[in-house]
Amino acid sequence: MEPIVDATGFYSTTGRQPSLPARLMPSLYFYARFIREVFRFSALARRGAYGDEEWGTSSLLVLRFLEEVGVHVEISGLHILHRVEGPCVFVANHMSTLETIVLPGIIQPIKDVTFVVKRGIVEYPVFKHIMLSRDPIVVDRKSPREDLLRVLEEGTAILQRGRSVIVFPQTTRTLTFDPAQFNSIGIKLARKAQVPVVPVALKTDAWGIGRIIKEIGRIDPSRPVRFAFGEPLTIQGRGNAQQEAIVEFIGSKLREWKHIP
C-alpha cells in the first residue's frame, strides 16, 4: 500500500471532499478513527502479528484519515527512494506527532525502516506495543553522549541488516527550524555505517501540539501537510559539508512552503 504518485515522484491529495461531520469537527472526527486503529493494531502487535506490511498500512491509514477531514497532503521526491541502493539514514526536521505516525506509510512500502525515538514514545499505554514491535533505537535524552553511543552502536547494526533509520536531530518538536538546534547525529550514524543520508523536509503543523497531552493537539485542515525527499548524500570526511547541505535543503523548503497557500 503506497501513495499513488506521478512519474516525477509527486503525490498530492485529490478528489477528497470532507463530510459534514468532518468539516464541523475535524479533530474529533480524526481522533475517533485514529484511536480506534491504534487499539486495533496494538492488539496485533501484542500477538506478534504486526509486521512490516501492517506498519506501512496502519501508517498510511492515518494519512487517509487526515485527508478525510480536509487536510491537503503533498509529497515530493518519492522517486529518489527507489534509486537509493540498500539502507540509508533519513534525516528530517521535527514539527509534530504527524511525521512520526505518517512517515512509515510513505517509506516502508519502498524501504524497510525504523526510528530513533525518545523513551517516552515506547512507554505510552497501548501505542507502546506498536513502537516496540518495530525495534526502534530508544534514547533517554538525559546524556547526549550516551544517546550518541547508543544510536551509533544500535543504528549501525540495524543498517548492516538492511533496514534504514529515520532520525530527527532536533531536541524537540518545533514549528520553527533553527539550524543551531539541528545536531549531526544522523551524519555521524551514516558515516559510521557507511551508508548514504537522505534529507527530508516536512511541514506538519496541521497536527497541533496538545496543551495537556502533546501528541493530541488540534487538527487544522487549513494547514497543508508537505514532505520533500532530497537527493542522497555520500558522507565525505567528517560530513560537515553534508550536514550543511541537509540544513540548507530543509531550510529552503520551509521558506518555499511559507509562501505557498
Number of C-alpha atoms within 10 A of each C-alpha: 15 13 19 10 15 12 8 11 17 17 19 16 17 10 7 13 12 16 13 10 11 19 15 12 12 24 19 15 19 20 18 12 14 18 13 11 16 19 16 13 21 22 17 17 23 15 10 12 13 19 14 15 14 17 22 24 18 22 23 23 19 21 23 19 19 29 21 20 26 23 24 20 20 17 19 20 18 23 17 15 19 13 10 16 10 16 23 29 28 25 27 25 28 26 24 24 18 23 23 17 17 18 19 24 25 22 21 23 18 16 20 18 26 25 22 21 19 17 15 11 15 18 13 11 10 18 18 18 23 22 20 16 19 16 13 21 23 19 19 13 14 8 9 12 10 13 19 17 14 17 22 21 15 16 28 22 13 21 22 16 11 15 19 25 26 27 25 23 18 20 12 13 15 14 14 12 17 12 15 8 11 20 15 19 21 27 28 19 26 27 21 13 20 16 24 22 29 25 28 25 24 24 27 20 23 22 24 19 21 12 10 8 8 12 15 15 19 18 23 17 21 11 17 19 25 21 22 20 23 21 18 20 21 17 20 10 9 11 17 13 13 21 23 12 15 27 23 15 18 24 18 13 17 18 10 10 15 10 7 7 7
